[in-house]
Amino acid sequence: MYHVYILASRRHGTLYIGITNLLQKRLEEHRNGKGSEFVKRYGVYRLVHSEAYERVEDAIAREKQLKRWKRDWKIELIERENPEWRDLSDLLV
């Protein structure tokens, strides 16, 4: 499975959109300061949204689509499923 995910620094804070095939591992990398300088610089560690795809092509297309979206649209997407902006990483198995 491939995951498109959105991280936030806080509610309505800085957002980061990424893609990975190992979401738990990628989150650990972000939290350990590896991978993305942007995430490290802005403290964007809270998993607020994720979507799973079987095909990498679909995940890449969705990531690109979300990155082109207006900020308000991204916030609406997050709040539709996660109105409290909870860190969803504890729900990962």
RODO-2510 file (C-alpha; in nm, 4 decimals, decimal comma):
residues 93
     n   res          X          Y          Z
     1     m     0,0000     0,0000     0,0000
     2     y     0,1032     0,3558    -0,0705
     3     h    -0,0013     0,6415     0,1536
     4     v    -0,0549     1,0062     0,0779
     5     y    -0,0416     1,1916     0,4062
     6     i    -0,0735     1,5386     0,5491
     7     l     0,1257     1,6531     0,8506
     8     a     0,0524     1,9703     1,0461
     9     s     0,2479     2,1703     1,2993
    10     r    -0,0749     2,2467     1,4893
    11     r    -0,4421     2,3168     1,4167
    12     h    -0,4503     2,5409     1,1069
    13     g    -0,0696     2,5512     1,1188
    14     t     0,1941     2,4696     0,8620
    15     l     0,1037     2,1744     0,6367
    16     y     0,3221     1,9172     0,4650
    17     i     0,2024     1,6642     0,2063
    18     g     0,3999     1,3501     0,1343
    19     i     0,3827     0,9992    -0,0054
    20     t     0,5303     0,6731     0,1238
    21     n     0,4804     0,2996     0,1166
    22     l     0,5745     0,2643     0,4871
    23     l     0,3794     0,5304     0,6746
    24     q     0,4835     0,4385     1,0299
    25     k     0,8520     0,4294     0,9338
    26     r     0,8265     0,7581     0,7432
    27     l     0,6662     0,9315     1,0412
    28     e     0,9482     0,8081     1,2638
    29     e     1,2016     0,9437     1,0148
    30     h     1,0297     1,2830     1,0158
    31     r     1,0255     1,2917     1,3961
    32     n     1,3929     1,1996     1,4090
    33     g     1,4832     1,4883     1,1775
    34     k     1,5547     1,2731     0,8729
    35     g     1,4174     1,3081     0,5224
    36     s     1,2568     1,6477     0,4937
    37     e     1,4279     1,9721     0,5916
    38     f     1,0907     2,1467     0,5657
    39     v     0,9350     1,9177     0,8266
    40     k     1,2326     1,9622     1,0564
    41     r     1,2473     2,3409     1,0157
    42     y     0,8770     2,4016     1,0782
    43     g     0,8061     2,1248     1,3312
    44     v     0,5420     1,9590     1,1157
    45     y     0,4994     1,6223     1,2913
    46     r     0,1264     1,5728     1,3550
    47     l    -0,0384     1,3231     1,1161
    48     v    -0,3789     1,4785     1,0448
    49     h    -0,4842     1,2988     0,7253
    50     s    -0,3884     0,9930     0,5225
    51     e    -0,5200     0,8049     0,2230
    52     a    -0,4165     0,4562     0,1086
    53     y    -0,3710     0,3455    -0,2518
    54     e    -0,2764     0,0118    -0,4023
    55     r    -0,1065     0,1607    -0,7076
    56     v     0,1847     0,3995    -0,6712
    57     e     0,0666     0,5892    -0,9802
    58     d    -0,2639     0,6698    -0,8079
    59     a    -0,0880     0,7846    -0,4924
    60     i     0,1508     1,0086    -0,6871
    61     a    -0,1381     1,1607    -0,8818
    62     r    -0,3277     1,2318    -0,5585
    63     e    -0,0215     1,3844    -0,3912
    64     k     0,0278     1,6179    -0,6875
    65     q    -0,3408     1,7075    -0,6845
    66     l    -0,3382     1,7929    -0,3133
    67     k    -0,0225     2,0007    -0,3487
    68     r    -0,1982     2,2123    -0,6144
    69     w    -0,5039     2,2669    -0,3932
    70     k    -0,5720     2,5950    -0,2195
    71     r    -0,4922     2,5934     0,1507
    72     d    -0,8621     2,6314     0,2414
    73     w    -0,9463     2,3146     0,0478
    74     k    -0,6771     2,1209     0,2352
    75     i    -0,8123     2,2428     0,5682
    76     e    -1,1653     2,1393     0,4678
    77     l    -1,0373     1,7929     0,3732
    78     i    -0,8649     1,7531     0,7099
    79     e    -1,1603     1,8829     0,9109
    80     r    -1,4093     1,6601     0,7304
    81     e    -1,2464     1,3487     0,8804
    82     n    -1,0470     1,4951     1,1702
    83     p    -1,2187     1,8106     1,3020
    84     e    -1,0041     1,8169     1,6177
    85     w    -0,6786     1,7881     1,4203
    86     r    -0,5787     1,4915     1,6375
    87     d    -0,2491     1,3196     1,5705
    88     l    -0,3639     1,0040     1,3920
    89     s    -0,0288     0,8267     1,4149
    90     d    -0,1460     0,6411     1,7262
    91     l    -0,4085     0,4683     1,5117
    92     l    -0,1457     0,3057     1,2893
    93     v    -0,0737    -0,0603     1,3503
***
